[in-house]
Amino acid sequence: MNQVVLSVVGVAVGLPLEDVDAGTAAKLRRLLADHGVLILPGQQVDDAGFVAFLEQFGDLMFTKGETPVTGFPDLNVITNVGRKTPPRSVFHVDTSYVRRPPAYTALRAVTIPAQGGETLFTNQYRAYETLPAEVRALLVGRTIRHVVTGLELSGDDETAAEHPVFRRHPVSGRTSLFISTPERCVSISGMADAQAREMIAFLYAHSTAAANTYRHVWSPGDVVMWDNGCVLHRADHAHVAGDRVMHRGMVSAYAG
């Protein structure tokens, strides 16, 4: 994945805020912007500590329609427990159908299955940089319309937003390809519907190619955090043996 993943040691996610170096979050924000995905292994952290850690990065946000963690309304639970069919997951950006999608997402491993259940990430900087020159030239200045799918929302909730196809990262300054699952990406500005559908399918296949993908195998105590501005992600629910439970938190915006 061209090094767009980094394992970070020496950071205790569960420490009380007053015991955390004030510069830690700033350093991690820079690492996230450069590497996309940070793996923080061996954490002894509960939900209270997880929330406190994420709050160092900014205000938390919650995807309406998801299932909250009991006692922690800013977190949601992702689980296969009690399901007759495995959850469905495709490469996507979290909540891209709002005007300000979350800057960061993090998962805390609660229960690790005996087999399977990995999470995959793609390098969207590399996806942009390896696009054919003629495709980049065609798409400069255009936007993609992202719409909500699979959630029941009220009439007051955001359900669609326009985002640049090529997005300059506010921290790294690098350009990434900003796309989500084709089910959510329904049009490209200035393109006929058929041409837009074909282009979205091409961009999605290009960005999620195996050579551009990192597969994270979970271990007990893992906390994994990523930058939604430069990666896509999906869970692999195929061939999972045993319970898989993750608690997810999201930070609403980049600092500054």
Order of alpha helices (4+ residues) and beta strands (2+ residues): beta-alpha-beta-alpha-beta-beta-beta-beta-beta-alpha-alpha-beta-beta-beta-beta-beta-alpha-beta-beta-beta-beta
